[in-house]
Every structure is written in structure tokens, then in C-alpha cells.
Amino acid sequence: MQYIADLMLPFVRISALLVAMIGFSGKTVPTRVKALLALSIAFIVSPMVPSSGFTNLFSVEGFLMVIQQILIGVAIGFISQMFLNTFVMAGQTIAVQSGLGFATLVDPVNGINTAAVGQFYIILATLVFWAIDGHLAMIQMLVYSFEAVPIGSGWLAADKIYQIVEWGKWLFIATITIALTPITAMLIINLTFGIMTRAAPQLNIFSIGFPISQITGLIVVWISLSAFMLHFETIWESAAFLMCEIAGC
């Protein structure tokens, strides 16, 4: 029973991380793949995790301990979700301002329709996340969490939960920072169309301005991609620092 507990409890925390983490949380990833990956990591990690000395798995105390591990894993993975949703909101904002919001695609992560520009930012941010080995960094942070928050040490501290909630402001601050340049450019274009309409009311500005604003929106998005990595590194550094504080690494 001691061996099962020392394997199962880390497995639960690792599974909770994979369920909430970027990439593995998508609906396109089969549940069996997540379970086998979590079990493989648990077999590797369990010899290095200090034994909890807990053997009474089939009890209320065992159930509460499983809930504790789930909350710790989800807390670390949830930060990565907020990090990814920053680019989702930025893409949605740019799409609405540029008139590209009509083009929608099915988001494989959330299973809902999102703007094509937002989907483009999701794919780009996810690919960069894999390219910089962000998934390995998060798994490493989770392994460190077994030392900072050992199994059986209690619930996650309230101040750490508050830090996660407070970090949610980055979701809006970073969104405005990423979308500020395209929004400003589209505002100038719409202001120009307004002046044209005022000067020449006989022009059908809707038939002329709508395709021009869409084409200009695509050009502005293309030009603004030069600063994508700067925004990505800044937001990821903040997210990684918070995950390190939660995990105690």
C-alpha cells in the first residue's frame, strides 16, 4: 500500500497538470495518451519524491489528499492557460477592429468558434511554447513542487492562490499591449473613412471601406508580428516566475 500511495499521489498531481497545461489540454489529445504520459512521468519521479508515509488510501483522508494533489497540479497548469488566452484575446480584439471577425474557425482546444486571427495567434503561441521547451520547464517545476509542497503537507497556501488570481490582470494588460498597435492603425483608417464620408457623401463608403479595412488589417497584423516574440518572452517570463513561486523552485 505504501508503494501504491507513493506512485498514485504523484500520478494524480502530474495528471492534473497535463489536463490543464498548454498543448496537452486540447480535446484533440486522446485521454489514453495523457494517462500513459502521466503514468510514465510518475514512474520516473516517484523514486525521487519523499515518501508521504500515508497508506490509508480508501478513506476520507485519502480522498482529501487526492483533491489536494489535483488542486496543486491544476493551479500550475491554469497559469499556462491564462498565458495562452492572452494571445486569444489579442487576436479577437484585432479581428473585431479590422473587420476580420467574420472569418471564424473551430478552436480545437476549447471546442468553440473563434476568429481566424485569434486562432492564428493561438497556433503561433503554442508552436513557440513547444519550440522553447516550455512543456519540459513546466514538468520540471512540477517535480520541484514535490519538495516545496510535499505530499501530505496540507493544502496550497492561500497567498499563493491569491497570487494566481492577481496575475490574471496580465491577461488584460498584455492583451492591450499586443493589440495596441493594430488598434491604433485601424482607428486612423476608420477616421480617414469618416472624413471622406463627410467630405463626399455620395461615395458608398461601405462598399469601398470594408474591403480596404480588411486588407489593411491583414497588413497591420503582418507588420506587428515583428514584435510577437518580445511580447511572448515578457509574458512567459512573468508566467514562469509565478509558476516557480507556486512550485517552490
Buried (B, 14 or more C-beta within 10 A) or exposed (E): EEEEBBBBBBBBBBBBBBBBBBBBBBEEBEEEEBEEBBBEBBEEBBEEBEEBEBEEBEEEEBEEBBEBBBBBBBBBBBBBBBBBBBBBBBBBBBBBBBBBBEEBBEBEBBEEEBBBBBBBBBEBBBEBBEEBEBBEBBBBBBBBBBEBBBBBEEEBEEEBBEBBEEBEEBBEEBBEBBBEBBBEBBEEBBEEBEEBBEEEEEEEBEEEBEEBBBEBBEEBBEEBEEEBEEBBEEBBEBBBEBBBBBBBB
